[in-house]
Amino acid sequence: MGTPEPSIEDLFEQKKRIRNPLVPIGALMTAGVLTAGLISFRQGNSQLGQRLMRARVIVQGATVALMVGTATYYGDSFPKFPKFPGF
């Protein structure tokens, strides 16, 4: 029947947050900079909004790099999904 699918509890295990505490911080920083940029665009300050959007891209890239780096360091791999016939 194949391998079991990962459950929601497996995705949010406590040890992953302990091993990799910077990823949630990076995600929150990305959301904060995005929110500030959208607010500044709405207020008509497009120059500041552009700077904040560029900062968001940098923070988001750093967060993704942390995720990939720690997954490589700890040897995590993507979950194995069952193969369906015909695909």
N, C-alpha and C positions, 0 to 999 in steps of 0.2 A: 503494500500500500504506500510505500514511500516514507519520507521523513516527516515528522510532525511539523506543522507550521508554528512559527514563533508566536507566543501569546503577548498580550499587552504588558503583562507583568514582567516578561523577559526584556522588553524594550526599555523599561524604566527601573531596572534594578538599582539598588542603592550603591553597589560597588562601582558601577560605571561613573556615577557622579563623584565618588571619592577619588577614583583614578584620574578623572579628567575634570577638575573643577573649573577650568578656564572656559570651557565650551558654553555652559549656561551663562557665564558672565559675558562672553562675547555675543551671545544671542540677545541678551538684554541690552547691551550697548548698541548693537545694530538697530534694535527696535527703538531705542531712545533717540538715536541720531536721525533715524527715518522720521519719527514723529516730529522732532524739532525742525527738520527740513520742510516737512509738509506744512507745519504751522507758519514758518517764515514765508513760504510761497503764498499761502493764503492771506497773509498780512501785506503782501506786495513787495517784500524784500527779496527779489529774485537773485541778487548777487550772493547774499548769505545762504539762500536756499540751495544754490548751485554748489557752494563750498561744502555744505552739509551733506548733499547727495554724493559728492566725491568722497567725503570722509566715510559715509556709509559703505561705499564700495570697498574701501580699504579695510574697514573693520570687519565687514562680512567676509572678505577674502582671508583675513587673518584667522577668523573663526573656522572657516573651512580648512585652512592649512593646519590648524590645531587638531581638528577632527581627524584628518588624514594621517597626520604625524603620530598621534597617539594610537590610532588603530593599527598603524604599521608597527609601532614600538611594542604594543602589547600583543600583536599577532591576531587581532580580531579579523574576522572575515564576514562577508555578507551572508545573511541567512540563506540556506539552501532551500529552494522551492521545488516542489515536485514537478516533474516534466509531464506534460499532457500529451497524449498521442496526437500526432498530426501537427505538432508545433516544433 
